[in-house]
Amino acid sequence: MAVEHYAVLNDGHRIPVIGFGTFAPEKFPKSMAEESTRVAIEAGYRHIDSAYLYGNEVEVGRAIKEKIADRTIRREDLFYTGKLWSTFHSPDLVRPALEKSLKDLQMSYLDLFLIHTSVEFKPGEDLIPVDEDGKYLYNNTDLRDTWEAMEQCKDAGLVKSIGVSNFNRRQLELILNKPGLKYKPVCNQVECHLYLNQNKLLAFCKSHDIVLVAYSVLGSSRDETFGMSKGAPVLLEDPVLKAVGEKLGRTSAQVALRHLLQKGIVVLAKSFNPTRIKQNLQVLDFQLSVEDMETLEGLNRNMRYDAMPMWADHPKYPFHDEY
Protein backbone atom coordinates (compact mmCIF):
# COMPACT_ATOMS: atom_id res chain seq x y z
CA MET A 1 0.00 0.00 0.00
CA ALA A 2 1.41 3.34 -1.06
CA VAL A 3 1.62 6.07 1.58
CA GLU A 4 1.29 9.70 0.56
CA HIS A 5 3.62 12.32 2.04
CA TYR A 6 0.63 14.30 3.35
CA ALA A 7 -2.77 13.56 4.87
CA VAL A 8 -5.63 15.95 4.13
CA LEU A 9 -7.36 17.26 7.26
CA ASN A 10 -11.12 17.79 7.45
CA ASP A 11 -10.66 21.56 7.11
CA GLY A 12 -8.72 21.18 3.85
CA HIS A 13 -5.22 21.79 5.24
CA ARG A 14 -2.51 19.16 4.73
CA ILE A 15 -0.37 17.55 7.42
CA PRO A 16 2.94 15.78 6.64
CA VAL A 17 2.51 12.13 7.65
CA ILE A 18 5.87 12.01 9.44
CA GLY A 19 6.49 14.56 12.16
CA PHE A 20 9.45 15.25 14.41
CA GLY A 21 8.67 15.14 18.14
CA THR A 22 10.59 17.48 20.43
CA PHE A 23 9.59 16.34 23.93
CA ALA A 24 12.48 15.43 26.24
CA PRO A 25 12.52 14.54 29.94
CA GLU A 26 13.72 17.22 32.37
CA LYS A 27 17.22 15.74 32.63
CA PHE A 28 18.03 16.82 29.05
CA PRO A 29 19.17 20.41 28.41
CA LYS A 30 16.73 22.48 26.33
CA SER A 31 19.53 23.22 23.87
CA MET A 32 19.16 19.62 22.63
CA ALA A 33 15.68 20.45 21.31
CA GLU A 34 17.16 23.33 19.31
CA GLU A 35 19.97 21.25 17.85
CA SER A 36 17.78 18.24 17.04
CA THR A 37 15.09 20.42 15.41
CA ARG A 38 17.78 21.97 13.23
CA VAL A 39 19.07 18.50 12.25
CA ALA A 40 15.52 17.29 11.57
CA ILE A 41 14.72 20.19 9.23
CA GLU A 42 18.02 19.69 7.40
CA ALA A 43 17.20 15.98 7.06
CA GLY A 44 13.87 16.83 5.43
CA TYR A 45 11.23 16.88 8.19
CA ARG A 46 8.54 19.46 7.47
CA HIS A 47 6.30 18.70 10.46
CA ILE A 48 7.55 19.73 13.92
CA ASP A 49 5.57 18.84 17.05
CA SER A 50 6.09 20.64 20.35
CA ALA A 51 4.02 21.99 23.25
CA TYR A 52 3.94 24.70 25.87
CA LEU A 53 4.45 22.01 28.52
CA TYR A 54 7.77 20.91 27.02
CA GLY A 55 9.32 24.25 27.95
CA ASN A 56 11.37 24.35 24.75
CA GLU A 57 9.35 26.49 22.34
CA VAL A 58 11.94 29.28 22.50
CA GLU A 59 14.66 26.83 21.39
CA VAL A 60 12.54 25.06 18.78
CA GLY A 61 11.41 28.42 17.40
CA ARG A 62 15.01 29.59 17.18
CA ALA A 63 16.00 26.53 15.14
CA ILE A 64 13.06 27.05 12.78
CA LYS A 65 13.83 30.76 12.36
CA GLU A 66 17.46 29.95 11.59
CA LYS A 67 16.46 27.42 8.91
CA ILE A 68 14.10 29.97 7.36
CA ALA A 69 16.83 32.63 7.45
CA ASP A 70 19.36 30.39 5.67
CA ARG A 71 16.69 29.47 3.09
CA THR A 72 16.59 25.77 3.91
CA ILE A 73 12.80 26.19 4.23
CA ARG A 74 10.09 28.80 3.94
CA ARG A 75 7.60 29.21 6.79
CA GLU A 76 4.76 28.05 4.54
CA ASP A 77 6.64 24.77 3.86
CA LEU A 78 6.68 23.93 7.54
CA PHE A 79 3.85 22.44 9.62
CA TYR A 80 4.15 23.32 13.31
CA THR A 81 1.97 21.79 16.03
CA GLY A 82 1.58 23.45 19.44
CA LYS A 83 -0.62 22.51 22.39
CA LEU A 84 -2.80 24.24 24.96
CA TRP A 85 -1.63 23.19 28.41
CA SER A 86 -4.03 22.04 31.12
CA THR A 87 -3.84 25.18 33.29
CA PHE A 88 -5.33 27.21 30.40
CA HIS A 89 -8.66 25.44 29.70
CA SER A 90 -10.67 28.37 31.02
CA PRO A 91 -11.97 30.10 27.82
CA ASP A 92 -10.46 33.49 28.76
CA LEU A 93 -6.99 31.91 29.08
CA VAL A 94 -6.88 30.05 25.74
CA ARG A 95 -5.88 32.90 23.45
CA PRO A 96 -3.30 34.42 25.86
CA ALA A 97 -1.67 30.96 26.19
CA LEU A 98 -1.51 30.64 22.40
CA GLU A 99 -0.09 34.16 22.07
CA LYS A 100 2.62 33.30 24.60
CA SER A 101 3.62 30.28 22.50
CA LEU A 102 3.63 32.37 19.32
CA LYS A 103 5.86 34.97 20.99
CA ASP A 104 8.28 32.28 22.24
CA LEU A 105 8.36 30.66 18.79
CA GLN A 106 8.70 34.00 16.96
CA MET A 107 5.77 32.98 14.73
CA SER A 108 2.60 34.75 13.61
CA TYR A 109 0.51 31.57 13.42
CA LEU A 110 0.54 27.86 14.25
CA ASP A 111 -0.46 25.24 11.70
CA LEU A 112 -2.12 23.10 14.35
CA PHE A 113 -3.16 23.83 17.93
CA LEU A 114 -4.32 20.99 20.19
CA ILE A 115 -5.92 20.72 23.61
CA HIS A 116 -3.02 18.77 25.14
CA THR A 117 -5.15 16.55 27.36
CA SER A 118 -8.65 16.49 28.82
CA VAL A 119 -7.19 16.50 32.35
CA GLU A 120 -7.34 20.09 33.64
CA PHE A 121 -5.42 21.77 36.46
CA LYS A 122 -6.10 24.86 38.51
CA PRO A 123 -5.03 27.98 36.57
CA GLY A 124 -1.88 29.71 37.79
CA GLU A 125 1.87 29.90 37.39
CA ASP A 126 2.54 26.24 38.22
CA LEU A 127 2.18 23.91 35.24
CA ILE A 128 1.27 20.99 37.51
CA PRO A 129 -0.03 22.61 40.72
CA VAL A 130 -0.19 20.76 44.02
CA ASP A 131 -1.35 21.75 47.51
CA GLU A 132 0.85 21.65 50.64
CA ASP A 133 0.14 17.90 51.00
CA GLY A 134 1.31 17.22 47.46
CA LYS A 135 -2.22 16.61 46.17
CA TYR A 136 -2.87 17.73 42.57
CA LEU A 137 -5.04 20.82 42.23
CA TYR A 138 -7.62 20.07 39.55
CA ASN A 139 -10.10 22.19 37.66
CA ASN A 140 -13.13 21.16 35.62
CA THR A 141 -14.03 23.55 32.78
CA ASP A 142 -16.52 22.16 30.27
CA LEU A 143 -14.39 20.98 27.32
CA ARG A 144 -16.98 22.43 24.94
CA ASP A 145 -16.29 25.91 26.33
CA THR A 146 -12.54 25.40 25.86
CA TRP A 147 -13.24 24.22 22.30
CA GLU A 148 -15.22 27.39 21.50
CA ALA A 149 -12.20 29.46 22.54
CA MET A 150 -10.04 27.29 20.25
CA GLU A 151 -12.46 27.99 17.39
CA GLN A 152 -12.09 31.72 18.05
CA CYS A 153 -8.29 31.40 17.74
CA LYS A 154 -8.78 29.81 14.31
CA ASP A 155 -11.18 32.58 13.27
CA ALA A 156 -8.61 35.16 14.40
CA GLY A 157 -6.03 33.62 12.04
CA LEU A 158 -3.67 32.65 14.87
CA VAL A 159 -3.96 28.96 13.98
CA LYS A 160 -4.82 27.18 10.74
CA SER A 161 -6.25 24.00 12.26
CA ILE A 162 -7.44 22.90 15.71
CA GLY A 163 -7.59 19.47 17.28
CA VAL A 164 -7.22 17.49 20.48
CA SER A 165 -4.79 15.13 22.15
CA ASN A 166 -5.28 12.27 24.63
CA PHE A 167 -9.08 12.35 24.19
CA ASN A 168 -11.15 9.19 24.41
CA ARG A 169 -14.20 8.45 22.26
CA ARG A 170 -16.69 9.99 24.73
CA GLN A 171 -14.68 13.20 24.94
CA LEU A 172 -14.49 13.43 21.15
CA GLU A 173 -18.24 12.85 20.92
CA LEU A 174 -18.82 15.64 23.44
CA ILE A 175 -17.13 18.07 21.03
CA LEU A 176 -18.65 16.56 17.87
CA ASN A 177 -22.19 16.76 19.31
CA LYS A 178 -21.74 20.28 20.69
CA PRO A 179 -24.66 22.57 19.70
CA GLY A 180 -23.35 25.26 17.35
CA LEU A 181 -20.09 23.43 16.61
CA LYS A 182 -18.18 25.51 14.09
CA TYR A 183 -15.10 23.34 13.44
CA LYS A 184 -14.61 19.64 14.08
CA PRO A 185 -11.29 18.57 15.59
CA VAL A 186 -8.98 17.76 12.67
CA CYS A 187 -7.05 15.18 14.69
CA ASN A 188 -6.63 13.33 17.96
CA GLN A 189 -3.00 12.90 18.97
CA VAL A 190 -2.62 9.81 21.16
CA GLU A 191 -0.13 7.19 22.24
CA CYS A 192 -0.09 4.50 19.56
CA HIS A 193 2.41 1.77 18.71
CA LEU A 194 2.69 -1.99 18.14
CA TYR A 195 1.81 -2.73 21.79
CA LEU A 196 -1.15 -0.30 21.75
CA ASN A 197 -2.66 -0.40 18.28
CA GLN A 198 -5.66 1.86 19.07
CA ASN A 199 -7.73 0.11 16.38
CA LYS A 200 -11.11 0.96 17.93
CA LEU A 201 -10.24 4.62 18.43
CA LEU A 202 -8.73 4.72 14.91
CA ALA A 203 -11.96 3.34 13.39
CA PHE A 204 -14.03 5.89 15.33
CA CYS A 205 -11.79 8.78 14.24
CA LYS A 206 -11.82 7.65 10.60
CA SER A 207 -15.63 7.47 10.66
CA HIS A 208 -15.68 11.18 11.61
CA ASP A 209 -12.86 12.25 9.25
CA ILE A 210 -10.52 12.88 12.19
CA VAL A 211 -6.85 11.99 11.66
CA LEU A 212 -5.16 9.88 14.33
CA VAL A 213 -1.69 11.25 15.11
CA ALA A 214 0.54 8.84 17.04
CA TYR A 215 3.13 9.63 19.69
CA SER A 216 5.45 7.20 21.53
CA VAL A 217 5.43 5.25 18.25
CA LEU A 218 8.72 3.54 19.07
CA GLY A 219 7.72 2.75 22.63
CA SER A 220 9.08 5.25 25.07
CA SER A 221 12.27 6.36 26.75
CA ARG A 222 10.90 4.74 29.92
CA ASP A 223 11.46 7.92 31.78
CA GLU A 224 9.16 8.10 34.78
CA THR A 225 8.03 11.69 34.13
CA PHE A 226 4.49 10.56 33.33
CA GLY A 227 4.24 7.58 35.61
CA MET A 228 5.76 4.98 33.33
CA SER A 229 6.66 1.66 34.89
CA LYS A 230 10.37 0.89 34.85
CA GLY A 231 9.80 -2.72 33.93
CA ALA A 232 8.00 -1.87 30.67
CA PRO A 233 9.24 -3.93 27.69
CA VAL A 234 11.46 -2.21 25.11
CA LEU A 235 9.36 -2.17 21.96
CA LEU A 236 12.27 -1.86 19.54
CA GLU A 237 13.81 -5.04 20.97
CA ASP A 238 10.71 -7.13 20.23
CA PRO A 239 11.95 -10.30 18.45
CA VAL A 240 9.01 -10.37 16.01
CA LEU A 241 9.58 -6.75 15.02
CA LYS A 242 13.33 -7.33 14.67
CA ALA A 243 12.75 -10.39 12.49
CA VAL A 244 10.54 -8.43 10.06
CA GLY A 245 13.16 -5.67 9.95
CA GLU A 246 16.02 -8.09 9.27
CA LYS A 247 14.05 -9.75 6.46
CA LEU A 248 13.50 -6.36 4.79
CA GLY A 249 16.91 -4.88 5.58
CA ARG A 250 15.27 -2.17 7.70
CA THR A 251 15.64 -1.00 11.28
CA SER A 252 13.03 -1.98 13.87
CA ALA A 253 12.09 1.70 14.13
CA GLN A 254 11.51 1.98 10.37
CA VAL A 255 9.24 -1.09 10.39
CA ALA A 256 7.29 0.18 13.45
CA LEU A 257 6.76 3.56 11.76
CA ARG A 258 5.82 2.05 8.40
CA HIS A 259 3.24 -0.22 10.05
CA LEU A 260 1.35 2.77 11.48
CA LEU A 261 1.64 4.78 8.24
CA GLN A 262 0.06 1.95 6.25
CA LYS A 263 -2.89 2.04 8.65
CA GLY A 264 -3.47 5.70 7.78
CA ILE A 265 -1.94 7.08 10.99
CA VAL A 266 0.28 10.19 11.09
CA VAL A 267 3.42 9.41 13.10
CA LEU A 268 5.70 11.50 15.33
CA ALA A 269 9.23 10.17 15.52
CA LYS A 270 11.49 11.44 18.29
CA SER A 271 15.27 11.13 18.57
CA PHE A 272 18.30 13.20 19.50
CA ASN A 273 20.58 10.96 17.45
CA PRO A 274 21.29 12.51 13.99
CA THR A 275 21.61 9.11 12.30
CA ARG A 276 18.31 7.88 13.69
CA ILE A 277 16.61 11.21 12.92
CA LYS A 278 17.49 10.62 9.26
CA GLN A 279 16.63 6.90 9.30
CA ASN A 280 13.19 7.52 10.78
CA LEU A 281 12.31 9.69 7.79
CA GLN A 282 13.24 6.93 5.33
CA VAL A 283 10.00 4.99 5.57
CA LEU A 284 8.11 6.04 2.43
CA ASP A 285 10.26 4.02 0.03
CA PHE A 286 9.29 0.48 1.10
CA GLN A 287 6.16 -1.33 2.04
CA LEU A 288 5.02 -4.07 4.37
CA SER A 289 3.15 -7.04 2.92
CA VAL A 290 -0.33 -8.02 4.13
CA GLU A 291 1.33 -10.91 6.00
CA ASP A 292 3.86 -8.63 7.70
CA MET A 293 1.08 -6.22 8.69
CA GLU A 294 -0.93 -9.08 10.23
CA THR A 295 2.12 -10.42 12.06
CA LEU A 296 2.81 -6.99 13.55
CA GLU A 297 -0.86 -6.49 14.48
CA GLY A 298 -0.51 -9.64 16.55
CA LEU A 299 1.91 -7.86 18.89
CA ASN A 300 -0.85 -5.67 20.35
CA ARG A 301 -1.24 -5.99 24.12
CA ASN A 302 -3.21 -2.78 24.86
CA MET A 303 -0.25 -1.57 26.92
CA ARG A 304 0.36 2.11 27.61
CA TYR A 305 3.79 3.54 28.34
CA ASP A 306 2.24 6.92 29.17
CA ALA A 307 -0.89 6.13 31.20
CA MET A 308 -0.54 9.15 33.54
CA PRO A 309 -1.82 7.06 36.51
CA MET A 310 -1.13 9.87 38.98
CA TRP A 311 -4.09 11.77 37.48
CA ALA A 312 -6.47 8.79 37.35
CA ASP A 313 -8.71 10.41 39.99
CA HIS A 314 -9.42 13.43 37.74
CA PRO A 315 -13.08 13.52 36.58
CA LYS A 316 -11.90 13.82 32.97
CA TYR A 317 -9.07 11.25 33.07
CA PRO A 318 -9.32 9.73 29.58
CA PHE A 319 -8.01 6.19 30.03
CA HIS A 320 -10.65 4.56 32.23
CA ASP A 321 -12.68 3.96 29.06
CA GLU A 322 -11.71 1.13 26.71
CA TYR A 323 -10.99 3.73 24.00
C-alpha positions in Angstrom: 0.0 0.0 0.0 1.4 3.3 -1.1 1.6 6.1 1.6 1.3 9.7 0.6 3.6 12.3 2.0 0.6 14.3 3.4 -2.8 13.6 4.9 -5.6 15.9 4.1 -7.4 17.3 7.3 -11.1 17.8 7.4 -10.7 21.6 7.1 -8.7 21.2 3.8 -5.2 21.8 5.2 -2.5 19.2 4.7 -0.4 17.6 7.4 2.9 15.8 6.6 2.5 12.1 7.7 5.9 12.0 9.4 6.5 14.6 12.2 9.4 15.3 14.4 8.7 15.1 18.1 10.6 17.5 20.4 9.6 16.3 23.9 12.5 15.4 26.2 12.5 14.5 29.9 13.7 17.2 32.4 17.2 15.7 32.6 18.0 16.8 29.0 19.2 20.4 28.4 16.7 22.5 26.3 19.5 23.2 23.9 19.2 19.6 22.6 15.7 20.5 21.3 17.2 23.3 19.3 20.0 21.2 17.9 17.8 18.2 17.0 15.1 20.4 15.4 17.8 22.0 13.2 19.1 18.5 12.2 15.5 17.3 11.6 14.7 20.2 9.2 18.0 19.7 7.4 17.2 16.0 7.1 13.9 16.8 5.4 11.2 16.9 8.2 8.5 19.5 7.5 6.3 18.7 10.5 7.5 19.7 13.9 5.6 18.8 17.1 6.1 20.6 20.4 4.0 22.0 23.2 3.9 24.7 25.9 4.4 22.0 28.5 7.8 20.9 27.0 9.3 24.3 27.9 11.4 24.3 24.8 9.3 26.5 22.3 11.9 29.3 22.5 14.7 26.8 21.4 12.5 25.1 18.8 11.4 28.4 17.4 15.0 29.6 17.2 16.0 26.5 15.1 13.1 27.1 12.8 13.8 30.8 12.4 17.5 30.0 11.6 16.5 27.4 8.9 14.1 30.0 7.4 16.8 32.6 7.4 19.4 30.4 5.7 16.7 29.5 3.1 16.6 25.8 3.9 12.8 26.2 4.2 10.1 28.8 3.9 7.6 29.2 6.8 4.8 28.0 4.5 6.6 24.8 3.9 6.7 23.9 7.5 3.9 22.4 9.6 4.1 23.3 13.3 2.0 21.8 16.0 1.6 23.5 19.4 -0.6 22.5 22.4 -2.8 24.2 25.0 -1.6 23.2 28.4 -4.0 22.0 31.1 -3.8 25.2 33.3 -5.3 27.2 30.4 -8.7 25.4 29.7 -10.7 28.4 31.0 -12.0 30.1 27.8 -10.5 33.5 28.8 -7.0 31.9 29.1 -6.9 30.1 25.7 -5.9 32.9 23.4 -3.3 34.4 25.9 -1.7 31.0 26.2 -1.5 30.6 22.4 -0.1 34.2 22.1 2.6 33.3 24.6 3.6 30.3 22.5 3.6 32.4 19.3 5.9 35.0 21.0 8.3 32.3 22.2 8.4 30.7 18.8 8.7 34.0 17.0 5.8 33.0 14.7 2.6 34.8 13.6 0.5 31.6 13.4 0.5 27.9 14.3 -0.5 25.2 11.7 -2.1 23.1 14.3 -3.2 23.8 17.9 -4.3 21.0 20.2 -5.9 20.7 23.6 -3.0 18.8 25.1 -5.2 16.5 27.4 -8.6 16.5 28.8 -7.2 16.5 32.4 -7.3 20.1 33.6 -5.4 21.8 36.5 -6.1 24.9 38.5 -5.0 28.0 36.6 -1.9 29.7 37.8 1.9 29.9 37.4 2.5 26.2 38.2 2.2 23.9 35.2 1.3 21.0 37.5 0.0 22.6 40.7 -0.2 20.8 44.0 -1.3 21.7 47.5 0.8 21.6 50.6 0.1 17.9 51.0 1.3 17.2 47.5 -2.2 16.6 46.2 -2.9 17.7 42.6 -5.0 20.8 42.2 -7.6 20.1 39.5 -10.1 22.2 37.7 -13.1 21.2 35.6 -14.0 23.5 32.8 -16.5 22.2 30.3 -14.4 21.0 27.3 -17.0 22.4 24.9 -16.3 25.9 26.3 -12.5 25.4 25.9 -13.2 24.2 22.3 -15.2 27.4 21.5 -12.2 29.5 22.5 -10.0 27.3 20.3 -12.5 28.0 17.4 -12.1 31.7 18.0 -8.3 31.4 17.7 -8.8 29.8 14.3 -11.2 32.6 13.3 -8.6 35.2 14.4 -6.0 33.6 12.0 -3.7 32.7 14.9 -4.0 29.0 14.0 -4.8 27.2 10.7 -6.3 24.0 12.3 -7.4 22.9 15.7 -7.6 19.5 17.3 -7.2 17.5 20.5 -4.8 15.1 22.1 -5.3 12.3 24.6 -9.1 12.3 24.2 -11.2 9.2 24.4 -14.2 8.5 22.3 -16.7 10.0 24.7 -14.7 13.2 24.9 -14.5 13.4 21.1 -18.2 12.9 20.9 -18.8 15.6 23.4 -17.1 18.1 21.0 -18.6 16.6 17.9 -22.2 16.8 19.3 -21.7 20.3 20.7 -24.7 22.6 19.7 -23.4 25.3 17.4 -20.1 23.4 16.6 -18.2 25.5 14.1 -15.1 23.3 13.4 -14.6 19.6 14.1 -11.3 18.6 15.6 -9.0 17.8 12.7 -7.0 15.2 14.7 -6.6 13.3 18.0 -3.0 12.9 19.0 -2.6 9.8 21.2 -0.1 7.2 22.2 -0.1 4.5 19.6 2.4 1.8 18.7 2.7 -2.0 18.1 1.8 -2.7 21.8 -1.2 -0.3 21.7 -2.7 -0.4 18.3 -5.7 1.9 19.1 -7.7 0.1 16.4 -11.1 1.0 17.9 -10.2 4.6 18.4 -8.7 4.7 14.9 -12.0 3.3 13.4 -14.0 5.9 15.3 -11.8 8.8 14.2 -11.8 7.7 10.6 -15.6 7.5 10.7 -15.7 11.2 11.6 -12.9 12.3 9.3 -10.5 12.9 12.2 -6.9 12.0 11.7 -5.2 9.9 14.3 -1.7 11.3 15.1 0.5 8.8 17.0 3.1 9.6 19.7 5.5 7.2 21.5 5.4 5.2 18.2 8.7 3.5 19.1 7.7 2.8 22.6 9.1 5.3 25.1 12.3 6.4 26.7 10.9 4.7 29.9 11.5 7.9 31.8 9.2 8.1 34.8 8.0 11.7 34.1 4.5 10.6 33.3 4.2 7.6 35.6 5.8 5.0 33.3 6.7 1.7 34.9 10.4 0.9 34.8 9.8 -2.7 33.9 8.0 -1.9 30.7 9.2 -3.9 27.7 11.5 -2.2 25.1 9.4 -2.2 22.0 12.3 -1.9 19.5 13.8 -5.0 21.0 10.7 -7.1 20.2 11.9 -10.3 18.4 9.0 -10.4 16.0 9.6 -6.8 15.0 13.3 -7.3 14.7 12.7 -10.4 12.5 10.5 -8.4 10.1 13.2 -5.7 10.0 16.0 -8.1 9.3 14.0 -9.7 6.5 13.5 -6.4 4.8 16.9 -4.9 5.6 15.3 -2.2 7.7 15.6 -1.0 11.3 13.0 -2.0 13.9 12.1 1.7 14.1 11.5 2.0 10.4 9.2 -1.1 10.4 7.3 0.2 13.4 6.8 3.6 11.8 5.8 2.0 8.4 3.2 -0.2 10.0 1.4 2.8 11.5 1.6 4.8 8.2 0.1 1.9 6.3 -2.9 2.0 8.6 -3.5 5.7 7.8 -1.9 7.1 11.0 0.3 10.2 11.1 3.4 9.4 13.1 5.7 11.5 15.3 9.2 10.2 15.5 11.5 11.4 18.3 15.3 11.1 18.6 18.3 13.2 19.5 20.6 11.0 17.4 21.3 12.5 14.0 21.6 9.1 12.3 18.3 7.9 13.7 16.6 11.2 12.9 17.5 10.6 9.3 16.6 6.9 9.3 13.2 7.5 10.8 12.3 9.7 7.8 13.2 6.9 5.3 10.0 5.0 5.6 8.1 6.0 2.4 10.3 4.0 0.0 9.3 0.5 1.1 6.2 -1.3 2.0 5.0 -4.1 4.4 3.2 -7.0 2.9 -0.3 -8.0 4.1 1.3 -10.9 6.0 3.9 -8.6 7.7 1.1 -6.2 8.7 -0.9 -9.1 10.2 2.1 -10.4 12.1 2.8 -7.0 13.6 -0.9 -6.5 14.5 -0.5 -9.6 16.5 1.9 -7.9 18.9 -0.9 -5.7 20.4 -1.2 -6.0 24.1 -3.2 -2.8 24.9 -0.2 -1.6 26.9 0.4 2.1 27.6 3.8 3.5 28.3 2.2 6.9 29.2 -0.9 6.1 31.2 -0.5 9.1 33.5 -1.8 7.1 36.5 -1.1 9.9 39.0 -4.1 11.8 37.5 -6.5 8.8 37.4 -8.7 10.4 40.0 -9.4 13.4 37.7 -13.1 13.5 36.6 -11.9 13.8 33.0 -9.1 11.2 33.1 -9.3 9.7 29.6 -8.0 6.2 30.0 -10.6 4.6 32.2 -12.7 4.0 29.1 -11.7 1.1 26.7 -11.0 3.7 24.0 
